[in-house]
Amino acid sequence: MANGTAGDGSGAPVVRQERLPARDEVDEVAPGIARIQLPIMIPGLGHVNCYVLEDERGVALVDPGMPDPMTNEVLVERLRSIGVPPERVHTVLVTHSHPDHFGGAGRLRVEHGAEVVAHRHFHTPFDARPDDDLEELEAATDGITDGSAPDDLDPDHRRPGRNERLASVLFGDGPLPEVPPEATPWGEEGFRPGAGELEAMRAWDDLSKQGLLQLDPTVRVDDLDVIRLGRREWQVIHTPGHTGDHICLLDPADGTFLSGDHVLPTITPHISGMTASDDSLAEFVAALQRVAALPGVTNVLPAHGLPFDDLAARVDDIIGHHVERLAQIERLGEELGDATVRQYSRRLFQERSWGPMAESETYAHLEHLRVQGRMATRTDGDGLLRFRPLPA
């Protein structure tokens, strides 16, 4: 989500690289690393960068785009343009649990037996809830396979369902089930897919549907683990804030840094108020400071936008944005008094950005101020959390 700006101090408008449409060309962005830009339909973003790392076994991919069939077609076409048939994809690393990053991973696992690597806390909105009746789900979906899944997959993963409601959306033939909105800690309704989105998902091919239902990583990594991809030894850097499970990768041998959505070149990454952290903004800033201090980084490869080289300077810009945003919220608090997250959010963001994502980031900032003793909260009978400033 584009919620901040980057500039050079001249006052000239800055082209938001992350909003540019996906390029048709596949570019080499570091020795042995190619970049495929995949189209996405997300406000403020025009593409996601999928990185291709070649080795003696084939290729590993980082962030293979959305889960829909069109994205898969583009990915396969781009891979073939550089002489890589999709069956040579042996590993998919997912930087974090947003669909423009994890979306294609499940299909590559189902269709080609690729390993899926993600942080140990990786989970998605499509994961089964604790109260899902898995026995009922398996009975309802038993035998629904494409026939192309590799025989050595766990049989439990050959079925298309881990989440009963999602399975009924994708493979059902009756009325679309009601999908309740996501609950939020500030009391407003959160994300909910629209009926049009659900209808489009039901029209997908079976491999895409199965992939969305089979996103459990086969390999889970943690901070400072070392993994080998594309003839390089990568160090995993856990960088929470954008999501709780976000990871970056560092190759200390030549200073290549895969930054995911943690550090972007011309927009400020969204900070989620929906992580397990009591202060996701503080976690995000601490992770920013940590990566800025990494020695020898010379080539930053972001998940959106173009490569850049001055990681520390970009971190300073992003932190500066959040310092200004906190001051803005405190000024708003003096004006609004007790106010809901939505009321704060609609003063901070332009109308085109109103909605659950803007409210989530607003909540993250308000909670940061509360943790610091600069805001107090109360909840009235309507269940909405309200924030008010405390005297300095």
Residue pairs with C-beta under 8 A, 6 or more apart in sequence:
1 43
1 44
1 267
1 269
1 270
1 353
1 357
1 358
1 361
2 16
2 18
2 19
2 43
2 44
2 45
2 267
2 268
3 267
3 268
3 270
3 349
3 353
3 358
3 361
4 267
4 268
4 318
4 321
4 325
5 14
5 267
5 268
5 321
6 14
6 265
6 266
6 267
6 268
6 314
6 317
7 14
8 14
14 266
15 266
16 44
16 266
16 267
17 265
17 266
17 304
17 305
17 306
18 44
18 45
18 46
18 47
18 264
18 265
18 266
18 267
18 304
18 305
19 44
19 45
19 46
19 267
20 46
20 47
20 305
21 39
21 46
21 47
22 37
22 38
22 39
22 40
22 46
22 47
22 74
23 37
23 47
26 34
26 35
26 36
26 52
26 78
26 81
26 82
27 34
27 35
28 34
28 35
29 35
29 51
29 299
29 301
29 307
30 254
30 256
30 299
30 301
31 254
32 53
32 54
32 55
32 230
32 231
32 232
33 51
33 52
33 53
33 230
33 256
33 301
34 51
34 52
34 54
34 82
35 49
35 50
35 51
35 52
35 301
36 49
36 50
36 51
36 52
36 75
36 78
36 79
37 47
37 48
37 49
37 50
38 47
38 48
38 49
38 50
38 64
38 65
38 66
38 71
38 74
38 75
38 78
39 46
39 47
39 70
39 71
39 74
40 46
40 47
40 48
40 65
40 66
40 71
40 100
42 100
43 352
43 353
44 267
44 353
45 100
45 304
47 304
48 63
48 65
48 66
48 100
48 101
48 303
48 304
49 63
49 301
49 302
49 303
49 304
49 305
50 61
50 62
50 63
50 64
50 65
50 75
50 104
51 61
51 62
51 63
51 258
51 301
52 59
52 60
52 61
52 79
52 82
52 84
53 59
53 60
53 61
53 62
53 229
53 230
53 231
53 232
54 84
54 230
54 231
55 229
55 230
55 231
56 231
57 90
58 84
58 88
58 89
58 90
59 79
59 84
59 88
59 89
59 90
59 230
60 89
60 90
60 91
60 92
60 93
60 229
60 230
61 89
61 91
61 92
61 93
61 104
61 108
62 92
62 93
62 94
62 95
62 229
62 249
62 258
63 93
63 94
63 95
63 100
63 101
63 102
63 260
63 303
64 75
64 92
64 103
64 104
64 105
64 108
65 71
65 74
65 75
65 100
65 101
65 103
65 104
66 99
66 100
66 103
66 104
67 99
67 102
67 103
67 104
67 106
67 107
67 208
67 211
67 212
68 103
68 200
68 201
68 204
68 208
69 204
69 205
69 208
71 103
71 104
72 104
72 107
72 207
72 208
75 86
75 104
76 86
79 85
79 86
79 89
80 86
86 108
86 111
86 112
87 112
89 108
89 112
89 114
90 114
90 115
91 114
91 115
91 116
91 117
91 229
92 104
92 105
92 108
92 109
92 114
92 115
92 116
92 117
93 117
93 118
93 227
93 229
93 249
94 101
94 102
94 105
94 116
94 117
94 118
94 122
94 217
95 101
95 246
95 247
95 248
95 258
95 260
95 261
95 303
96 102
96 118
96 119
96 122
96 242
96 243
96 245
96 246
96 247
96 260
96 261
97 118
97 122
97 123
97 124
97 243
97 245
98 243
98 261
99 124
101 260
101 261
101 303
102 118
102 122
102 124
102 215
103 212
104 211
105 114
105 116
105 211
105 215
106 116
106 210
106 211
106 212
106 213
106 214
106 215
107 207
107 208
107 210
107 211
107 212
108 114
108 116
108 211
109 115
109 116
109 153
109 211
109 214
109 218
110 146
110 148
110 149
110 153
110 207
110 210
110 211
110 214
111 146
111 148
111 149
111 207
111 211
112 150
113 150
113 152
113 153
115 218
115 219
116 215
116 216
116 217
116 218
116 219
117 217
117 218
117 219
117 220
117 221
117 227
118 217
118 219
118 220
118 221
118 245
118 247
119 220
119 221
119 222
119 236
119 238
119 245
119 246
119 247
120 220
120 221
120 222
120 245
121 244
121 245
121 276
122 217
122 220
122 245
123 245
124 215
125 182
125 191
126 162
126 163
126 166
126 212
126 213
126 215
127 162
127 163
127 215
128 134
128 162
128 163
128 164
129 163
132 162
132 163
132 164
132 165
133 164
134 162
134 164
136 164
137 161
137 162
137 163
137 164
137 167
138 156
138 159
138 161
140 161
140 164
140 167
140 168
141 159
141 160
141 161
141 167
141 171
142 159
144 159
144 160
144 171
144 206
145 158
145 159
145 160
145 210
146 206
146 207
146 210
148 207
149 157
149 158
149 210
157 214
157 216
160 167
160 170
160 171
160 206
160 209
160 210
160 213
160 214
161 167
161 171
161 213
162 213
162 214
162 215
162 216
163 213
165 177
165 179
166 212
166 213
167 213
168 177
169 176
169 177
169 179
169 198
169 201
169 202
170 201
170 202
170 204
170 209
170 212
170 213
171 209
172 202
176 195
176 198
176 199
176 202
179 192
179 193
179 198
180 192
181 189
181 190
181 191
181 192
182 189
182 190
182 191
182 192
182 274
182 356
183 190
184 190
184 273
184 274
184 356
184 359
184 360
184 363
185 273
185 274
185 363
185 385
186 273
186 340
186 341
186 342
186 359
186 363
186 384
186 385
187 340
187 341
187 379
187 382
187 383
187 384
187 385
188 340
188 341
188 342
188 356
188 359
188 384
189 356
190 274
190 356
190 360
191 356
201 209
201 212
219 227
221 227
221 236
221 247
222 236
222 238
223 236
223 237
223 238
224 235
224 236
224 237
225 235
225 236
226 233
226 234
226 235
226 236
227 233
227 234
227 236
227 249
228 234
229 249
232 251
232 253
232 256
233 251
233 253
234 249
234 250
234 251
234 258
235 249
235 250
235 251
235 252
236 247
236 248
236 249
237 247
237 248
237 249
237 250
237 287
237 290
237 291
237 294
238 246
238 247
238 287
239 246
239 247
239 248
239 260
239 262
239 284
239 287
239 288
239 290
239 291
240 246
240 275
240 277
240 280
240 283
240 284
240 287
241 262
241 269
241 271
241 272
241 275
241 280
241 281
241 283
241 284
241 285
241 287
241 288
242 260
242 261
242 262
242 269
242 270
242 271
242 272
242 284
243 272
243 275
244 272
244 275
244 276
244 277
244 280
246 260
246 261
246 262
247 260
248 257
248 258
248 259
248 260
248 262
248 263
248 291
249 257
249 258
250 256
250 257
250 258
250 294
250 297
251 257
252 295
252 296
254 298
254 299
255 296
255 297
255 298
255 299
256 298
256 299
256 301
257 291
257 294
257 297
257 299
257 300
257 301
257 311
258 301
259 291
259 300
259 301
259 302
259 303
259 311
260 302
260 303
261 269
261 270
261 302
261 303
261 304
262 269
262 287
262 288
262 291
263 269
263 288
263 291
263 300
263 302
263 311
263 314
263 315
263 318
264 302
264 303
264 304
264 305
265 300
265 302
265 305
265 306
265 308
265 314
266 305
267 304
267 305
268 318
268 321
268 322
269 284
269 318
270 357
270 360
270 361
271 280
271 281
271 284
271 322
271 361
271 364
271 365
272 280
272 360
272 361
272 364
273 280
273 359
273 360
273 361
273 362
273 363
273 364
273 367
274 360
275 283
277 283
278 367
278 371
279 367
279 368
279 371
280 364
280 367
281 322
281 364
281 365
281 367
281 368
282 368
282 371
284 322
285 319
285 322
288 315
288 318
288 319
289 315
289 319
291 297
291 311
291 315
292 311
292 312
292 315
292 316
293 312
294 311
297 311
298 309
299 307
299 309
300 307
300 308
300 309
300 311
300 314
301 307
302 308
308 314
322 365
325 348
325 365
326 365
326 368
326 369
328 348
329 344
329 348
329 362
329 365
329 366
329 369
330 369
330 374
330 389
332 339
332 344
332 347
332 348
333 339
333 344
333 375
333 387
333 388
333 389
334 389
336 343
336 344
336 347
337 388
338 378
338 386
338 387
338 388
339 386
339 387
339 388
340 384
340 385
340 386
340 387
341 359
341 362
341 363
341 366
341 384
341 385
341 387
342 359
342 384
344 362
344 366
344 387
345 354
345 358
345 359
345 361
345 362
346 354
348 358
348 362
349 358
349 362
366 375
366 387
369 375
369 387
369 389
370 376
370 377
370 387
373 390
374 389
374 390
374 392
375 387
375 388
375 389
375 390
376 387
376 388
376 389
376 390
377 385
377 386
377 387
377 388
378 385
378 386
378 388
379 385
379 386
380 386
